[in-house]
Amino acid sequence: MNIETPSGYERAVKAVIPSTILEEAENIVPRRRPVGLPTDFEPLNQANILIVEDEESWAEHYAGLVKQTGHDAVYVTTAQQAVELISKNNFGFILSDGLDDEWIKVHDAAKVKGIRILVVSGSVSVQKEAKRRGAEFMDKIDPNRDNKIISELNSFGQAEQRGAEPLLKMTSSARE
């Protein structure tokens, strides 16, 4: 398969999949549903990881990775929802998409509460801004992304068990 993209869109790829194929796939592999956004934004005692992702399929994918590491997660689709939940809950880790640069609001809210945040995006501008702000960043198109996220979640879990704050580090496979 050869995909060509216009200049300036090196990382943007859109695939159109017929709904019949998707329906067949859902019959073979049932979808895992993470804890969804609570309507009243009350404290969530069971979830220690917040996923902020505007595309539901990615949010579900990340929730599956979180589940593999033995943690519980809740996901939201906007920065505003995330900021609201961050203010009312004690998350230990946030996994956030770039959200068209809205991730900065999530980062700032997490920083105020001392919550570790990992920004996962395919955007070079998000990577540069994350680096400038000292935020952890991971390239969304990195072929080892899932293994790296699991590793980060496992290190968070180990630090959480010790009662210590995990060391922050920049992880990225993208070139500067």
C-alpha positions as CSV (number, residue, x, y, z in Angstrom):
1,M,0.0,0.0,0.0
2,N,1.4,3.4,-1.0
3,I,0.0,6.5,0.7
4,E,1.0,9.9,-0.4
5,T,0.2,13.0,1.7
6,P,0.3,16.7,0.8
7,S,3.3,18.7,1.9
8,G,2.9,19.7,5.6
9,Y,0.8,16.6,6.4
10,E,3.5,14.0,6.7
11,R,1.8,12.4,9.7
12,A,-1.8,12.6,8.7
13,V,-3.3,9.5,7.3
14,K,-7.0,8.8,7.0
15,A,-8.4,5.4,6.1
16,V,-12.0,4.7,5.1
17,I,-13.2,1.3,6.1
18,P,-16.5,0.0,4.9
19,S,-19.0,-0.4,7.8
20,T,-19.6,-4.0,7.0
21,I,-15.9,-4.8,7.7
22,L,-16.2,-2.9,11.0
23,E,-19.3,-4.8,12.0
24,E,-17.7,-8.1,11.2
25,A,-14.6,-7.1,13.3
26,E,-16.8,-6.2,16.3
27,N,-18.5,-9.6,16.1
28,I,-15.0,-11.3,16.2
29,V,-13.4,-9.0,18.8
30,P,-15.8,-7.5,21.3
31,R,-15.1,-3.9,22.3
32,R,-13.8,-3.1,25.7
33,R,-15.5,-0.2,27.3
34,P,-13.6,1.9,29.9
35,V,-15.4,3.8,32.6
36,G,-17.0,6.7,30.8
37,L,-17.4,10.2,31.8
38,P,-19.6,10.6,34.9
39,T,-22.4,13.0,34.2
40,D,-22.2,14.8,37.6
41,F,-18.3,14.9,37.8
42,E,-18.3,13.5,41.3
43,P,-15.1,12.1,42.7
44,L,-14.1,8.8,41.1
45,N,-12.7,6.5,43.8
46,Q,-12.0,3.6,41.5
47,A,-10.0,5.3,38.8
48,N,-6.4,6.4,39.3
49,I,-5.6,7.2,35.6
50,L,-7.3,9.8,33.4
51,I,-7.3,9.4,29.7
52,V,-8.0,12.6,27.7
53,E,-8.6,11.7,24.0
54,D,-11.0,13.3,21.6
55,E,-11.3,10.1,19.4
56,E,-13.2,7.3,21.2
57,S,-11.3,4.5,19.4
58,W,-8.0,5.8,20.7
59,A,-9.5,6.3,24.2
60,E,-10.7,2.7,24.2
61,H,-7.3,1.5,23.0
62,Y,-5.5,3.4,25.8
63,A,-8.0,2.1,28.3
64,G,-7.1,-1.5,27.2
65,L,-3.4,-0.7,27.8
66,V,-4.2,0.7,31.2
67,K,-6.3,-2.4,32.1
68,Q,-3.3,-4.6,31.1
69,T,-1.2,-2.9,33.8
70,G,-3.9,-3.5,36.5
71,H,-5.0,0.1,36.8
72,D,-8.5,1.6,36.4
73,A,-9.1,4.5,34.0
74,V,-11.7,7.0,33.1
75,Y,-11.7,8.9,29.9
76,V,-13.0,12.2,28.7
77,T,-13.0,13.8,25.2
78,T,-12.3,17.5,26.0
79,A,-9.8,19.5,27.9
80,Q,-12.6,21.2,29.7
81,Q,-14.0,17.9,31.0
82,A,-10.5,16.8,32.0
83,V,-9.8,20.0,34.0
84,E,-13.1,19.6,35.8
85,L,-12.3,16.0,36.7
86,I,-8.7,16.9,37.7
87,S,-10.0,19.5,40.2
88,K,-12.4,17.0,41.9
89,N,-10.3,13.8,41.9
90,N,-6.9,12.4,42.9
91,F,-5.6,10.9,39.7
92,G,-2.0,9.7,39.8
93,F,-1.4,9.7,36.1
94,I,-2.9,11.4,33.0
95,L,-2.5,10.1,29.4
96,S,-3.5,13.0,27.1
97,D,-3.8,13.5,23.4
98,G,-2.6,16.8,21.9
99,L,-6.3,17.8,21.5
100,D,-5.4,20.5,18.9
101,D,-3.2,22.2,21.4
102,E,-5.9,22.1,24.2
103,W,-3.6,19.6,26.0
104,I,-1.9,22.7,27.6
105,K,-5.0,23.3,29.8
106,V,-4.8,19.7,31.0
107,H,-1.0,19.9,31.6
108,D,-1.5,23.1,33.6
109,A,-4.2,21.6,35.7
110,A,-2.2,18.5,36.3
111,K,0.9,20.5,37.2
112,V,-1.0,22.5,39.9
113,K,-2.0,19.2,41.6
114,G,1.3,17.5,41.0
115,I,-0.1,14.8,38.7
116,R,2.2,13.1,36.2
117,I,1.0,13.6,32.6
118,L,2.2,11.9,29.4
119,V,1.2,13.7,26.2
120,V,0.8,11.3,23.2
121,S,0.5,13.0,19.9
122,G,1.7,12.8,16.3
123,S,2.1,16.5,16.1
124,V,5.6,18.0,15.9
125,S,4.3,21.4,17.2
126,V,2.8,19.6,20.3
127,Q,6.2,17.8,20.8
128,K,8.1,21.1,20.7
129,E,5.7,22.8,23.1
130,A,5.7,19.8,25.4
131,K,9.5,19.9,25.5
132,R,9.5,23.6,26.1
133,R,7.1,23.1,29.0
134,G,9.1,20.2,30.4
135,A,6.2,17.8,29.8
136,E,6.6,14.1,29.0
137,F,5.9,13.4,25.3
138,M,5.5,10.3,23.3
139,D,5.0,10.1,19.5
140,K,1.6,8.7,18.6
141,I,3.0,7.1,15.4
142,D,6.0,5.4,17.2
143,P,5.8,1.7,16.3
144,N,6.7,0.9,19.9
145,R,4.2,3.3,21.4
146,D,2.0,0.7,23.1
147,N,5.0,-1.0,24.8
148,K,6.4,2.3,25.9
149,I,3.0,3.4,27.3
150,I,2.7,0.1,29.2
151,S,6.2,0.6,30.5
152,E,5.4,4.1,31.7
153,L,2.2,2.8,33.4
154,N,4.1,0.0,35.1
155,S,6.7,2.5,36.4
156,F,3.9,4.7,37.7
157,G,2.3,1.6,39.4
158,Q,5.7,0.7,41.0
159,A,6.2,4.3,42.3
160,E,2.6,4.4,43.5
161,Q,3.2,1.1,45.5
162,R,6.3,2.6,47.0
163,G,4.4,5.8,47.8
164,A,7.0,7.8,45.8
165,E,6.6,10.2,43.0
166,P,8.0,8.7,39.7
167,L,10.8,10.5,38.0
168,L,9.8,12.5,35.0
169,K,11.5,11.9,31.8
170,M,11.1,12.8,28.2
171,T,10.3,9.8,25.9
172,S,10.1,10.3,22.2
173,S,11.2,8.6,19.1
174,A,10.5,11.7,16.9
175,R,13.4,13.7,15.6
176,E,13.9,17.2,16.8
